[in-house]
Amino acid sequence: MCFDIDGVLRTQTDGDYENAQPIKEAIDFINKLYNEGFWITLYTSSFMGRAKNDQKAAYEAGFAFNKKQLAGWGVKYHELFMGKPPTDLLIDDRALFYNQDWAVIEKEIRSKLQ
């Protein structure tokens, strides 16, 4: 499963990532899925604006920062992707179905996995 970072795991900050706050309910849910054995990919387009949409430059500018921030918040995941990876399920605050109620998201995810 893939989860967006900005607006899903951390607050939106218009590029001020250093001052973003963790969204605890989302992190708890992702850690729960991780502990249940699901493969968790996190992705972000953070630093893409600064890098003028150059994915390599965004990676160089933001990968280590994002990894450190996620570790500081105790987020469990398998891979961190700068950009949007191919996936079976995508949880993104810009998707048609996105709800900040994580109980609703969990119910929807589990229904798709059956």
Phi and psi in radians as a Rosetta constraint file:
Dihedral C 1 N 2 CA 2 C 2 CIRCULARHARMONIC -2.001 0.35
Dihedral N 2 CA 2 C 2 N 3 CIRCULARHARMONIC 2.369 0.35
Dihedral C 2 N 3 CA 3 C 3 CIRCULARHARMONIC -2.196 0.35
Dihedral N 3 CA 3 C 3 N 4 CIRCULARHARMONIC 2.309 0.35
Dihedral C 3 N 4 CA 4 C 4 CIRCULARHARMONIC -1.209 0.35
Dihedral N 4 CA 4 C 4 N 5 CIRCULARHARMONIC 2.639 0.35
Dihedral C 4 N 5 CA 5 C 5 CIRCULARHARMONIC -1.574 0.35
Dihedral N 5 CA 5 C 5 N 6 CIRCULARHARMONIC -0.966 0.35
Dihedral C 5 N 6 CA 6 C 6 CIRCULARHARMONIC -1.278 0.35
Dihedral N 6 CA 6 C 6 N 7 CIRCULARHARMONIC 2.138 0.35
Dihedral C 6 N 7 CA 7 C 7 CIRCULARHARMONIC 1.500 0.35
Dihedral N 7 CA 7 C 7 N 8 CIRCULARHARMONIC -0.149 0.35
Dihedral C 7 N 8 CA 8 C 8 CIRCULARHARMONIC -2.048 0.35
Dihedral N 8 CA 8 C 8 N 9 CIRCULARHARMONIC -0.950 0.35
Dihedral C 8 N 9 CA 9 C 9 CIRCULARHARMONIC -1.701 0.35
Dihedral N 9 CA 9 C 9 N 10 CIRCULARHARMONIC -0.434 0.35
Dihedral C 9 N 10 CA 10 C 10 CIRCULARHARMONIC -2.410 0.35
Dihedral N 10 CA 10 C 10 N 11 CIRCULARHARMONIC 2.713 0.35
Dihedral C 10 N 11 CA 11 C 11 CIRCULARHARMONIC -1.131 0.35
Dihedral N 11 CA 11 C 11 N 12 CIRCULARHARMONIC 2.632 0.35
Dihedral C 11 N 12 CA 12 C 12 CIRCULARHARMONIC -1.261 0.35
Dihedral N 12 CA 12 C 12 N 13 CIRCULARHARMONIC 2.352 0.35
Dihedral C 12 N 13 CA 13 C 13 CIRCULARHARMONIC -2.380 0.35
Dihedral N 13 CA 13 C 13 N 14 CIRCULARHARMONIC 0.292 0.35
Dihedral C 13 N 14 CA 14 C 14 CIRCULARHARMONIC 0.897 0.35
Dihedral N 14 CA 14 C 14 N 15 CIRCULARHARMONIC 0.791 0.35
Dihedral C 14 N 15 CA 15 C 15 CIRCULARHARMONIC 1.556 0.35
Dihedral N 15 CA 15 C 15 N 16 CIRCULARHARMONIC -0.083 0.35
Dihedral C 15 N 16 CA 16 C 16 CIRCULARHARMONIC -1.581 0.35
Dihedral N 16 CA 16 C 16 N 17 CIRCULARHARMONIC 1.129 0.35
Dihedral C 16 N 17 CA 17 C 17 CIRCULARHARMONIC -1.092 0.35
Dihedral N 17 CA 17 C 17 N 18 CIRCULARHARMONIC -0.502 0.35
Dihedral C 17 N 18 CA 18 C 18 CIRCULARHARMONIC -1.089 0.35
Dihedral N 18 CA 18 C 18 N 19 CIRCULARHARMONIC -0.486 0.35
Dihedral C 18 N 19 CA 19 C 19 CIRCULARHARMONIC -1.786 0.35
Dihedral N 19 CA 19 C 19 N 20 CIRCULARHARMONIC 0.135 0.35
Dihedral C 19 N 20 CA 20 C 20 CIRCULARHARMONIC -1.165 0.35
Dihedral N 20 CA 20 C 20 N 21 CIRCULARHARMONIC 2.582 0.35
Dihedral C 20 N 21 CA 21 C 21 CIRCULARHARMONIC -1.899 0.35
Dihedral N 21 CA 21 C 21 N 22 CIRCULARHARMONIC 2.529 0.35
Dihedral C 21 N 22 CA 22 C 22 CIRCULARHARMONIC -1.206 0.35
Dihedral N 22 CA 22 C 22 N 23 CIRCULARHARMONIC 2.554 0.35
Dihedral C 22 N 23 CA 23 C 23 CIRCULARHARMONIC -1.748 0.35
Dihedral N 23 CA 23 C 23 N 24 CIRCULARHARMONIC 1.670 0.35
Dihedral C 23 N 24 CA 24 C 24 CIRCULARHARMONIC -1.005 0.35
Dihedral N 24 CA 24 C 24 N 25 CIRCULARHARMONIC -0.752 0.35
Dihedral C 24 N 25 CA 25 C 25 CIRCULARHARMONIC -1.064 0.35
Dihedral N 25 CA 25 C 25 N 26 CIRCULARHARMONIC -0.693 0.35
Dihedral C 25 N 26 CA 26 C 26 CIRCULARHARMONIC -1.170 0.35
Dihedral N 26 CA 26 C 26 N 27 CIRCULARHARMONIC -0.773 0.35
Dihedral C 26 N 27 CA 27 C 27 CIRCULARHARMONIC -1.105 0.35
Dihedral N 27 CA 27 C 27 N 28 CIRCULARHARMONIC -0.751 0.35
Dihedral C 27 N 28 CA 28 C 28 CIRCULARHARMONIC -1.038 0.35
Dihedral N 28 CA 28 C 28 N 29 CIRCULARHARMONIC -0.732 0.35
Dihedral C 28 N 29 CA 29 C 29 CIRCULARHARMONIC -1.167 0.35
Dihedral N 29 CA 29 C 29 N 30 CIRCULARHARMONIC -0.769 0.35
Dihedral C 29 N 30 CA 30 C 30 CIRCULARHARMONIC -1.109 0.35
Dihedral N 30 CA 30 C 30 N 31 CIRCULARHARMONIC -0.734 0.35
Dihedral C 30 N 31 CA 31 C 31 CIRCULARHARMONIC -1.094 0.35
Dihedral N 31 CA 31 C 31 N 32 CIRCULARHARMONIC -0.632 0.35
Dihedral C 31 N 32 CA 32 C 32 CIRCULARHARMONIC -1.091 0.35
Dihedral N 32 CA 32 C 32 N 33 CIRCULARHARMONIC -0.836 0.35
Dihedral C 32 N 33 CA 33 C 33 CIRCULARHARMONIC -1.078 0.35
Dihedral N 33 CA 33 C 33 N 34 CIRCULARHARMONIC -0.736 0.35
Dihedral C 33 N 34 CA 34 C 34 CIRCULARHARMONIC -1.011 0.35
Dihedral N 34 CA 34 C 34 N 35 CIRCULARHARMONIC -0.825 0.35
Dihedral C 34 N 35 CA 35 C 35 CIRCULARHARMONIC -1.144 0.35
Dihedral N 35 CA 35 C 35 N 36 CIRCULARHARMONIC -0.430 0.35
Dihedral C 35 N 36 CA 36 C 36 CIRCULARHARMONIC -1.435 0.35
Dihedral N 36 CA 36 C 36 N 37 CIRCULARHARMONIC -0.045 0.35
Dihedral C 36 N 37 CA 37 C 37 CIRCULARHARMONIC 1.738 0.35
Dihedral N 37 CA 37 C 37 N 38 CIRCULARHARMONIC 0.109 0.35
Dihedral C 37 N 38 CA 38 C 38 CIRCULARHARMONIC -1.341 0.35
Dihedral N 38 CA 38 C 38 N 39 CIRCULARHARMONIC 2.517 0.35
Dihedral C 38 N 39 CA 39 C 39 CIRCULARHARMONIC -1.392 0.35
Dihedral N 39 CA 39 C 39 N 40 CIRCULARHARMONIC 2.150 0.35
Dihedral C 39 N 40 CA 40 C 40 CIRCULARHARMONIC -1.975 0.35
Dihedral N 40 CA 40 C 40 N 41 CIRCULARHARMONIC 2.109 0.35
Dihedral C 40 N 41 CA 41 C 41 CIRCULARHARMONIC -1.970 0.35
Dihedral N 41 CA 41 C 41 N 42 CIRCULARHARMONIC 2.267 0.35
Dihedral C 41 N 42 CA 42 C 42 CIRCULARHARMONIC -1.846 0.35
Dihedral N 42 CA 42 C 42 N 43 CIRCULARHARMONIC 2.486 0.35
Dihedral C 42 N 43 CA 43 C 43 CIRCULARHARMONIC -2.428 0.35
Dihedral N 43 CA 43 C 43 N 44 CIRCULARHARMONIC 2.771 0.35
Dihedral C 43 N 44 CA 44 C 44 CIRCULARHARMONIC -2.732 0.35
Dihedral N 44 CA 44 C 44 N 45 CIRCULARHARMONIC 2.573 0.35
Dihedral C 44 N 45 CA 45 C 45 CIRCULARHARMONIC -1.792 0.35
Dihedral N 45 CA 45 C 45 N 46 CIRCULARHARMONIC 0.285 0.35
Dihedral C 45 N 46 CA 46 C 46 CIRCULARHARMONIC -1.057 0.35
Dihedral N 46 CA 46 C 46 N 47 CIRCULARHARMONIC 2.556 0.35
Dihedral C 46 N 47 CA 47 C 47 CIRCULARHARMONIC 1.308 0.35
Dihedral N 47 CA 47 C 47 N 48 CIRCULARHARMONIC -0.059 0.35
Dihedral C 47 N 48 CA 48 C 48 CIRCULARHARMONIC -1.197 0.35
Dihedral N 48 CA 48 C 48 N 49 CIRCULARHARMONIC -0.664 0.35
Dihedral C 48 N 49 CA 49 C 49 CIRCULARHARMONIC -1.103 0.35
Dihedral N 49 CA 49 C 49 N 50 CIRCULARHARMONIC -0.810 0.35
Dihedral C 49 N 50 CA 50 C 50 CIRCULARHARMONIC -1.084 0.35
Dihedral N 50 CA 50 C 50 N 51 CIRCULARHARMONIC -0.554 0.35
Dihedral C 50 N 51 CA 51 C 51 CIRCULARHARMONIC -1.612 0.35
Dihedral N 51 CA 51 C 51 N 52 CIRCULARHARMONIC 0.132 0.35
Dihedral C 51 N 52 CA 52 C 52 CIRCULARHARMONIC 0.937 0.35
Dihedral N 52 CA 52 C 52 N 53 CIRCULARHARMONIC 0.779 0.35
Dihedral C 52 N 53 CA 53 C 53 CIRCULARHARMONIC 1.120 0.35
Dihedral N 53 CA 53 C 53 N 54 CIRCULARHARMONIC 0.354 0.35
Dihedral C 53 N 54 CA 54 C 54 CIRCULARHARMONIC -1.565 0.35
Dihedral N 54 CA 54 C 54 N 55 CIRCULARHARMONIC 1.857 0.35
Dihedral C 54 N 55 CA 55 C 55 CIRCULARHARMONIC -1.068 0.35
Dihedral N 55 CA 55 C 55 N 56 CIRCULARHARMONIC -0.662 0.35
Dihedral C 55 N 56 CA 56 C 56 CIRCULARHARMONIC -1.117 0.35
Dihedral N 56 CA 56 C 56 N 57 CIRCULARHARMONIC -0.780 0.35
Dihedral C 56 N 57 CA 57 C 57 CIRCULARHARMONIC -1.143 0.35
Dihedral N 57 CA 57 C 57 N 58 CIRCULARHARMONIC -0.669 0.35
Dihedral C 57 N 58 CA 58 C 58 CIRCULARHARMONIC -1.120 0.35
Dihedral N 58 CA 58 C 58 N 59 CIRCULARHARMONIC -0.705 0.35
Dihedral C 58 N 59 CA 59 C 59 CIRCULARHARMONIC -1.055 0.35
Dihedral N 59 CA 59 C 59 N 60 CIRCULARHARMONIC -0.858 0.35
Dihedral C 59 N 60 CA 60 C 60 CIRCULARHARMONIC -1.095 0.35
Dihedral N 60 CA 60 C 60 N 61 CIRCULARHARMONIC -0.618 0.35
Dihedral C 60 N 61 CA 61 C 61 CIRCULARHARMONIC -1.410 0.35
Dihedral N 61 CA 61 C 61 N 62 CIRCULARHARMONIC -0.553 0.35
Dihedral C 61 N 62 CA 62 C 62 CIRCULARHARMONIC -2.129 0.35
Dihedral N 62 CA 62 C 62 N 63 CIRCULARHARMONIC -0.248 0.35
Dihedral C 62 N 63 CA 63 C 63 CIRCULARHARMONIC -1.059 0.35
Dihedral N 63 CA 63 C 63 N 64 CIRCULARHARMONIC -0.921 0.35
Dihedral C 63 N 64 CA 64 C 64 CIRCULARHARMONIC -1.090 0.35
Dihedral N 64 CA 64 C 64 N 65 CIRCULARHARMONIC -0.691 0.35
Dihedral C 64 N 65 CA 65 C 65 CIRCULARHARMONIC -1.062 0.35
Dihedral N 65 CA 65 C 65 N 66 CIRCULARHARMONIC -0.873 0.35
Dihedral C 65 N 66 CA 66 C 66 CIRCULARHARMONIC -1.072 0.35
Dihedral N 66 CA 66 C 66 N 67 CIRCULARHARMONIC -0.766 0.35
Dihedral C 66 N 67 CA 67 C 67 CIRCULARHARMONIC -1.047 0.35
Dihedral N 67 CA 67 C 67 N 68 CIRCULARHARMONIC -0.771 0.35
Dihedral C 67 N 68 CA 68 C 68 CIRCULARHARMONIC -1.160 0.35
Dihedral N 68 CA 68 C 68 N 69 CIRCULARHARMONIC -0.747 0.35
Dihedral C 68 N 69 CA 69 C 69 CIRCULARHARMONIC -1.101 0.35
Dihedral N 69 CA 69 C 69 N 70 CIRCULARHARMONIC -0.791 0.35
Dihedral C 69 N 70 CA 70 C 70 CIRCULARHARMONIC -1.092 0.35
Dihedral N 70 CA 70 C 70 N 71 CIRCULARHARMONIC -0.724 0.35
Dihedral C 70 N 71 CA 71 C 71 CIRCULARHARMONIC -1.090 0.35
Dihedral N 71 CA 71 C 71 N 72 CIRCULARHARMONIC -0.707 0.35
Dihedral C 71 N 72 CA 72 C 72 CIRCULARHARMONIC -1.104 0.35
Dihedral N 72 CA 72 C 72 N 73 CIRCULARHARMONIC -0.492 0.35
Dihedral C 72 N 73 CA 73 C 73 CIRCULARHARMONIC -1.612 0.35
Dihedral N 73 CA 73 C 73 N 74 CIRCULARHARMONIC -0.037 0.35
Dihedral C 73 N 74 CA 74 C 74 CIRCULARHARMONIC 1.321 0.35
Dihedral N 74 CA 74 C 74 N 75 CIRCULARHARMONIC 0.469 0.35
Dihedral C 74 N 75 CA 75 C 75 CIRCULARHARMONIC -1.369 0.35
Dihedral N 75 CA 75 C 75 N 76 CIRCULARHARMONIC 2.260 0.35
Dihedral C 75 N 76 CA 76 C 76 CIRCULARHARMONIC -1.713 0.35
Dihedral N 76 CA 76 C 76 N 77 CIRCULARHARMONIC 2.257 0.35
Dihedral C 76 N 77 CA 77 C 77 CIRCULARHARMONIC -2.795 0.35
Dihedral N 77 CA 77 C 77 N 78 CIRCULARHARMONIC 2.922 0.35
Dihedral C 77 N 78 CA 78 C 78 CIRCULARHARMONIC -1.748 0.35
Dihedral N 78 CA 78 C 78 N 79 CIRCULARHARMONIC -0.645 0.35
Dihedral C 78 N 79 CA 79 C 79 CIRCULARHARMONIC -2.568 0.35
Dihedral N 79 CA 79 C 79 N 80 CIRCULARHARMONIC 2.654 0.35
Dihedral C 79 N 80 CA 80 C 80 CIRCULARHARMONIC -2.063 0.35
Dihedral N 80 CA 80 C 80 N 81 CIRCULARHARMONIC 2.189 0.35
Dihedral C 80 N 81 CA 81 C 81 CIRCULARHARMONIC -2.088 0.35
Dihedral N 81 CA 81 C 81 N 82 CIRCULARHARMONIC 2.221 0.35
Dihedral C 81 N 82 CA 82 C 82 CIRCULARHARMONIC -1.570 0.35
Dihedral N 82 CA 82 C 82 N 83 CIRCULARHARMONIC 1.873 0.35
Dihedral C 82 N 83 CA 83 C 83 CIRCULARHARMONIC 2.103 0.35
Dihedral N 83 CA 83 C 83 N 84 CIRCULARHARMONIC -2.755 0.35
Dihedral C 83 N 84 CA 84 C 84 CIRCULARHARMONIC -2.140 0.35
Dihedral N 84 CA 84 C 84 N 85 CIRCULARHARMONIC 2.028 0.35
Dihedral C 84 N 85 CA 85 C 85 CIRCULARHARMONIC -1.476 0.35
Dihedral N 85 CA 85 C 85 N 86 CIRCULARHARMONIC 2.854 0.35
Dihedral C 85 N 86 CA 86 C 86 CIRCULARHARMONIC -1.230 0.35
Dihedral N 86 CA 86 C 86 N 87 CIRCULARHARMONIC 2.524 0.35
Dihedral C 86 N 87 CA 87 C 87 CIRCULARHARMONIC -2.846 0.35
Dihedral N 87 CA 87 C 87 N 88 CIRCULARHARMONIC 2.913 0.35
Dihedral C 87 N 88 CA 88 C 88 CIRCULARHARMONIC -1.470 0.35
Dihedral N 88 CA 88 C 88 N 89 CIRCULARHARMONIC -0.692 0.35
Dihedral C 88 N 89 CA 89 C 89 CIRCULARHARMONIC -2.249 0.35
Dihedral N 89 CA 89 C 89 N 90 CIRCULARHARMONIC 2.344 0.35
Dihedral C 89 N 90 CA 90 C 90 CIRCULARHARMONIC -2.191 0.35
Dihedral N 90 CA 90 C 90 N 91 CIRCULARHARMONIC 2.138 0.35
Dihedral C 90 N 91 CA 91 C 91 CIRCULARHARMONIC -1.943 0.35
Dihedral N 91 CA 91 C 91 N 92 CIRCULARHARMONIC 1.942 0.35
Dihedral C 91 N 92 CA 92 C 92 CIRCULARHARMONIC -2.515 0.35
Dihedral N 92 CA 92 C 92 N 93 CIRCULARHARMONIC 2.384 0.35
Dihedral C 92 N 93 CA 93 C 93 CIRCULARHARMONIC -1.178 0.35
Dihedral N 93 CA 93 C 93 N 94 CIRCULARHARMONIC -0.189 0.35
Dihedral C 93 N 94 CA 94 C 94 CIRCULARHARMONIC -1.793 0.35
Dihedral N 94 CA 94 C 94 N 95 CIRCULARHARMONIC 0.088 0.35
Dihedral C 94 N 95 CA 95 C 95 CIRCULARHARMONIC -1.358 0.35
Dihedral N 95 CA 95 C 95 N 96 CIRCULARHARMONIC 2.824 0.35
Dihedral C 95 N 96 CA 96 C 96 CIRCULARHARMONIC -1.066 0.35
Dihedral N 96 CA 96 C 96 N 97 CIRCULARHARMONIC -0.793 0.35
Dihedral C 96 N 97 CA 97 C 97 CIRCULARHARMONIC -1.745 0.35
Dihedral N 97 CA 97 C 97 N 98 CIRCULARHARMONIC 1.786 0.35
Dihedral C 97 N 98 CA 98 C 98 CIRCULARHARMONIC -2.531 0.35
Dihedral N 98 CA 98 C 98 N 99 CIRCULARHARMONIC 2.366 0.35
Dihedral C 98 N 99 CA 99 C 99 CIRCULARHARMONIC -2.467 0.35
Dihedral N 99 CA 99 C 99 N 100 CIRCULARHARMONIC 2.337 0.35
Dihedral C 99 N 100 CA 100 C 100 CIRCULARHARMONIC -1.317 0.35
Dihedral N 100 CA 100 C 100 N 101 CIRCULARHARMONIC -0.049 0.35
Dihedral C 100 N 101 CA 101 C 101 CIRCULARHARMONIC -1.520 0.35
Dihedral N 101 CA 101 C 101 N 102 CIRCULARHARMONIC 1.832 0.35
Dihedral C 101 N 102 CA 102 C 102 CIRCULARHARMONIC -1.214 0.35
Dihedral N 102 CA 102 C 102 N 103 CIRCULARHARMONIC -0.360 0.35
Dihedral C 102 N 103 CA 103 C 103 CIRCULARHARMONIC -1.163 0.35
Dihedral N 103 CA 103 C 103 N 104 CIRCULARHARMONIC -0.691 0.35
Dihedral C 103 N 104 CA 104 C 104 CIRCULARHARMONIC -1.153 0.35
Dihedral N 104 CA 104 C 104 N 105 CIRCULARHARMONIC -0.758 0.35
Dihedral C 104 N 105 CA 105 C 105 CIRCULARHARMONIC -1.094 0.35
Dihedral N 105 CA 105 C 105 N 106 CIRCULARHARMONIC -0.787 0.35
Dihedral C 105 N 106 CA 106 C 106 CIRCULARHARMONIC -1.047 0.35
Dihedral N 106 CA 106 C 106 N 107 CIRCULARHARMONIC -0.775 0.35
Dihedral C 106 N 107 CA 107 C 107 CIRCULARHARMONIC -1.046 0.35
Dihedral N 107 CA 107 C 107 N 108 CIRCULARHARMONIC -0.770 0.35
Dihedral C 107 N 108 CA 108 C 108 CIRCULARHARMONIC -1.144 0.35
Dihedral N 108 CA 108 C 108 N 109 CIRCULARHARMONIC -0.765 0.35
Dihedral C 108 N 109 CA 109 C 109 CIRCULARHARMONIC -1.067 0.35
Dihedral N 109 CA 109 C 109 N 110 CIRCULARHARMONIC -0.834 0.35
Dihedral C 109 N 110 CA 110 C 110 CIRCULARHARMONIC -1.121 0.35
Dihedral N 110 CA 110 C 110 N 111 CIRCULARHARMONIC -0.575 0.35
Dihedral C 110 N 111 CA 111 C 111 CIRCULARHARMONIC -1.186 0.35
Dihedral N 111 CA 111 C 111 N 112 CIRCULARHARMONIC -0.566 0.35
Dihedral C 111 N 112 CA 112 C 112 CIRCULARHARMONIC -1.296 0.35
Dihedral N 112 CA 112 C 112 N 113 CIRCULARHARMONIC -0.433 0.35
Dihedral C 112 N 113 CA 113 C 113 CIRCULARHARMONIC -1.475 0.35
Dihedral N 113 CA 113 C 113 N 114 CIRCULARHARMONIC -0.164 0.35
